[in-house]
């Protein structure tokens, strides 16, 4: 393998992770905008459930992006981003303390395996060599 291919592969891997991170931000912002558009009031259990749904959707989409955009080892990229999401979720739950209901905090962490599995399965559909 020529030596110039290794840096390009690394850059493409970093780009895949950066795109996945951007997907998290964009999809969560979309969820917030849609909540405002639908007139959902801020605060309360209904809005928290709405926001949790968008967090789950953004995590699933981000893992899909990480695996789909990966130049090689899509499962490895999905796993790497899954670990990043897990670390962020655990950090968030610890920092939130008792500010949010237990069901919301549990949902942030306990839905991650499902997000990872669905995101990876969708990314690998039709991909050769997976």
N, C-alpha and C positions, 0 to 999 in steps of 0.2 A: 504494500500500500504506500503510495507516495506520501511524503511527510506533510505536504500542504493540505491534505484532506483532514487530518486530525483537528487542526484549529477550526476549520469550517464546520465540522461535526459538533465540536464543542460549542461554537457560536450558535448553531441551529438548536442545540439542546437548551442553551440558555434562553434563546428566543421562545422556544416552546413553553418554558416555565414562566417567562415574562408575559406571554400571551394568556396563559392560564390565570395568572394573577390579575391581569386586566379584565378577564372574563368575570372574576369574582366581583370586582369593583363595579363594572358596568351593569351586571345583572342585578346587584343589590340596589344600585341607584335607580334602575328601571322599576324595581319593585316599590321603592319609595315614591317615585313619581306617579306610578299607577295608583298607589294608595291615596295620594292627594287628589288625583283625577277622579277617582271613585268617591271621594269625600269621606274616607275613613278617618275618624278622629284619632289624633295622636294619643298614645297611652292606652292602657287597658288590655285585657286578655285577648280581645279580638285582633287588635293591631299587633300584639306580640305574636299571635299565631300566624298572621299574615307575613310578618317579618321573618319568622322562623321558616316558613315555606319558601320564601325567596332566598334565604341563606342556604337551605337544602338544594334548591335549584341551582344556585350559583356554584356551590361545591361540586355538584354533579357535572355541570357544564365545564367547570375548570379542569376537572380530572379528564373529561372527554377531550378538551383542547390539548392538555399536556400530552396525552397518549397519541392523539391524532396528528399533532404537529411534530412529534418526535422523529428525528431522522433515523434513529435506531432504538431498539429496546423500548418499545412503547409501554410495556408493563412496568419497566423500571422508572420511566418518567411519571407514570400514573402513581406508582408507589411513593416516589419522592414528593410529589405534590400532595398526596394523601397525608404523609408525615408532616408536611408543612401546615396543612389545614388542621390536623390533630393538635399540633403544638399551639397554633393560634386559638383554637377552640378551648383547650385546657387553660391557656393563659387568660383568655377572656372570662371564663367561668370563675377562675381564682380571683381575678381583679374585680369582677362584679360583686362578689361576696353575696350578701343577702338582698341586693338591690332588685333582683329579678326573681320571679317564681321558680321553684325547683323544676317544674315541667319544662320550662324554657331552657334552663341550663342543661338539663339532662338531654333535651332534644338536640342541642348544639353538638354534644359529644357522641351520643348514642346513635345518631343517624349517619355518622361518618362512614362506617363500614358499608352501609347501603349506597351512599353517594359514590364511594370508591368502586364498588362492584358494578353499579349501573353505568357510571361514566366510562369505566374501562371496557365493559361489554359493548356499549354503543360505539366506542372508538375502534374496536377491533373488528366490527362487522365489515366484512368485505376486504379486509386488509390481508394481503398475502404474507405468509411467513410468520403469522402470529399464533 
